[in-house]
Amino acid sequence: MSQTLDLAGRPLFFPPSLATDDAGVILARPLDELAPFVGAVAPNQLLPFIRRLINGTAKRRRQERWSAVNRQRLLLARLCIDRMLDEGSYTQPTENEAH
Protein backbone atom coordinates (compact mmCIF):
# COMPACT_ATOMS: atom_id res chain seq x y z
CA MET A 1 0.00 0.00 0.00
CA SER A 2 1.08 3.55 -0.70
CA GLN A 3 0.16 6.10 1.94
CA THR A 4 -0.28 9.87 1.76
CA LEU A 5 -2.26 12.58 3.54
CA ASP A 6 -5.53 14.15 2.48
CA LEU A 7 -6.38 17.86 2.61
CA ALA A 8 -7.33 17.58 6.29
CA GLY A 9 -4.14 15.72 7.21
CA ARG A 10 -5.78 12.28 7.50
CA PRO A 11 -4.06 9.24 5.98
CA LEU A 12 -5.08 8.00 2.53
CA PHE A 13 -4.06 4.57 1.27
CA PHE A 14 -3.79 3.22 -2.26
CA PRO A 15 -5.05 0.72 -2.94
CA PRO A 16 -7.64 1.26 -0.21
CA SER A 17 -8.34 -2.46 -0.11
CA LEU A 18 -6.29 -5.60 -0.71
CA ALA A 19 -9.30 -7.65 -1.80
CA THR A 20 -8.35 -10.49 -4.15
CA ASP A 21 -10.07 -12.58 -6.77
CA ASP A 22 -10.19 -16.38 -6.73
CA ALA A 23 -6.68 -16.58 -8.22
CA GLY A 24 -5.22 -14.34 -5.51
CA VAL A 25 -4.76 -11.31 -7.77
CA ILE A 26 -5.36 -8.04 -5.93
CA LEU A 27 -8.38 -6.33 -7.43
CA ALA A 28 -7.94 -2.95 -9.06
CA ARG A 29 -10.20 -0.07 -8.09
CA PRO A 30 -12.73 1.25 -10.61
CA LEU A 31 -10.99 3.80 -12.84
CA ASP A 32 -13.59 6.45 -12.02
CA GLU A 33 -12.31 6.43 -8.41
CA LEU A 34 -8.79 7.55 -9.36
CA ALA A 35 -9.46 11.22 -10.20
CA PRO A 36 -11.37 11.93 -6.97
CA PHE A 37 -8.57 10.20 -5.05
CA VAL A 38 -5.99 12.54 -6.62
CA GLY A 39 -8.15 15.53 -5.75
CA ALA A 40 -8.14 14.49 -2.09
CA VAL A 41 -4.33 14.41 -1.81
CA ALA A 42 -2.82 17.41 -0.01
CA PRO A 43 -0.85 19.55 -2.51
CA ASN A 44 2.36 19.36 -0.49
CA GLN A 45 2.08 15.54 -0.53
CA LEU A 46 1.82 15.08 -4.30
CA LEU A 47 5.55 14.59 -5.05
CA PRO A 48 6.19 12.24 -2.11
CA PHE A 49 3.06 10.28 -3.06
CA ILE A 50 4.16 9.99 -6.71
CA ARG A 51 7.51 8.65 -5.50
CA ARG A 52 5.77 6.09 -3.26
CA LEU A 53 3.51 4.96 -6.10
CA ILE A 54 6.44 4.45 -8.46
CA ASN A 55 8.59 2.77 -5.82
CA GLY A 56 5.72 0.43 -4.91
CA THR A 57 5.31 -0.49 -8.57
CA ALA A 58 9.03 -1.13 -8.95
CA LYS A 59 9.14 -3.36 -5.87
CA ARG A 60 6.26 -5.52 -7.06
CA ARG A 61 6.77 -5.45 -10.84
CA ARG A 62 7.47 -9.17 -11.01
CA GLN A 63 4.58 -10.21 -8.78
CA GLU A 64 1.60 -11.20 -10.91
CA ARG A 65 -0.87 -10.66 -8.08
CA TRP A 66 -0.02 -6.93 -8.09
CA SER A 67 -0.26 -6.43 -11.87
CA ALA A 68 -3.63 -4.61 -11.96
CA VAL A 69 -2.74 -2.45 -8.95
CA ASN A 70 0.68 -1.61 -10.44
CA ARG A 71 -0.97 -0.35 -13.61
CA GLN A 72 -3.31 1.79 -11.53
CA ARG A 73 -0.42 3.11 -9.44
CA LEU A 74 1.20 4.38 -12.64
CA LEU A 75 -2.08 5.91 -13.84
CA LEU A 76 -2.53 7.55 -10.44
CA ALA A 77 1.03 8.91 -10.56
CA ARG A 78 0.27 10.40 -14.01
CA LEU A 79 -2.90 12.02 -12.67
CA CYS A 80 -0.91 13.47 -9.75
CA ILE A 81 1.67 14.88 -12.17
CA ASP A 82 -1.12 16.38 -14.30
CA ARG A 83 -2.61 17.99 -11.20
CA MET A 84 0.74 19.48 -10.23
CA LEU A 85 1.21 20.90 -13.72
CA ASP A 86 -2.32 22.32 -13.78
CA GLU A 87 -1.95 23.94 -10.35
CA GLY A 88 1.66 25.03 -10.81
CA SER A 89 2.52 23.33 -7.53
CA TYR A 90 5.79 21.94 -8.90
CA THR A 91 7.70 25.00 -7.67
CA GLN A 92 8.00 26.58 -4.29
CA PRO A 93 8.55 30.30 -3.87
CA THR A 94 12.09 31.27 -3.00
CA GLU A 95 12.78 33.18 0.18
CA ASN A 96 12.86 36.47 -1.77
CA GLU A 97 9.51 35.75 -3.48
CA ALA A 98 7.86 34.75 -0.19
CA HIS A 99 8.37 38.22 1.33
C-alpha positions as CSV (number, residue, x, y, z in Angstrom):
1,M,0.0,0.0,0.0
2,S,1.1,3.5,-0.7
3,Q,0.2,6.1,1.9
4,T,-0.3,9.9,1.8
5,L,-2.3,12.6,3.5
6,D,-5.5,14.2,2.5
7,L,-6.4,17.9,2.6
8,A,-7.3,17.6,6.3
9,G,-4.1,15.7,7.2
10,R,-5.8,12.3,7.5
11,P,-4.1,9.2,6.0
12,L,-5.1,8.0,2.5
13,F,-4.1,4.6,1.3
14,F,-3.8,3.2,-2.3
15,P,-5.1,0.7,-2.9
16,P,-7.6,1.3,-0.2
17,S,-8.3,-2.5,-0.1
18,L,-6.3,-5.6,-0.7
19,A,-9.3,-7.6,-1.8
20,T,-8.3,-10.5,-4.1
21,D,-10.1,-12.6,-6.8
22,D,-10.2,-16.4,-6.7
23,A,-6.7,-16.6,-8.2
24,G,-5.2,-14.3,-5.5
25,V,-4.8,-11.3,-7.8
26,I,-5.4,-8.0,-5.9
27,L,-8.4,-6.3,-7.4
28,A,-7.9,-3.0,-9.1
29,R,-10.2,-0.1,-8.1
30,P,-12.7,1.2,-10.6
31,L,-11.0,3.8,-12.8
32,D,-13.6,6.5,-12.0
33,E,-12.3,6.4,-8.4
34,L,-8.8,7.6,-9.4
35,A,-9.5,11.2,-10.2
36,P,-11.4,11.9,-7.0
37,F,-8.6,10.2,-5.1
38,V,-6.0,12.5,-6.6
39,G,-8.2,15.5,-5.7
40,A,-8.1,14.5,-2.1
41,V,-4.3,14.4,-1.8
42,A,-2.8,17.4,0.0
43,P,-0.8,19.6,-2.5
44,N,2.4,19.4,-0.5
45,Q,2.1,15.5,-0.5
46,L,1.8,15.1,-4.3
47,L,5.5,14.6,-5.1
48,P,6.2,12.2,-2.1
49,F,3.1,10.3,-3.1
50,I,4.2,10.0,-6.7
51,R,7.5,8.7,-5.5
52,R,5.8,6.1,-3.3
53,L,3.5,5.0,-6.1
54,I,6.4,4.5,-8.5
55,N,8.6,2.8,-5.8
56,G,5.7,0.4,-4.9
57,T,5.3,-0.5,-8.6
58,A,9.0,-1.1,-9.0
59,K,9.1,-3.4,-5.9
60,R,6.3,-5.5,-7.1
61,R,6.8,-5.4,-10.8
62,R,7.5,-9.2,-11.0
63,Q,4.6,-10.2,-8.8
64,E,1.6,-11.2,-10.9
65,R,-0.9,-10.7,-8.1
66,W,0.0,-6.9,-8.1
67,S,-0.3,-6.4,-11.9
68,A,-3.6,-4.6,-12.0
69,V,-2.7,-2.4,-9.0
70,N,0.7,-1.6,-10.4
71,R,-1.0,-0.4,-13.6
72,Q,-3.3,1.8,-11.5
73,R,-0.4,3.1,-9.4
74,L,1.2,4.4,-12.6
75,L,-2.1,5.9,-13.8
76,L,-2.5,7.5,-10.4
77,A,1.0,8.9,-10.6
78,R,0.3,10.4,-14.0
79,L,-2.9,12.0,-12.7
80,C,-0.9,13.5,-9.8
81,I,1.7,14.9,-12.2
82,D,-1.1,16.4,-14.3
83,R,-2.6,18.0,-11.2
84,M,0.7,19.5,-10.2
85,L,1.2,20.9,-13.7
86,D,-2.3,22.3,-13.8
87,E,-1.9,23.9,-10.4
88,G,1.7,25.0,-10.8
89,S,2.5,23.3,-7.5
90,Y,5.8,21.9,-8.9
91,T,7.7,25.0,-7.7
92,Q,8.0,26.6,-4.3
93,P,8.6,30.3,-3.9
94,T,12.1,31.3,-3.0
95,E,12.8,33.2,0.2
96,N,12.9,36.5,-1.8
97,E,9.5,35.7,-3.5
98,A,7.9,34.8,-0.2
99,H,8.4,38.2,1.3
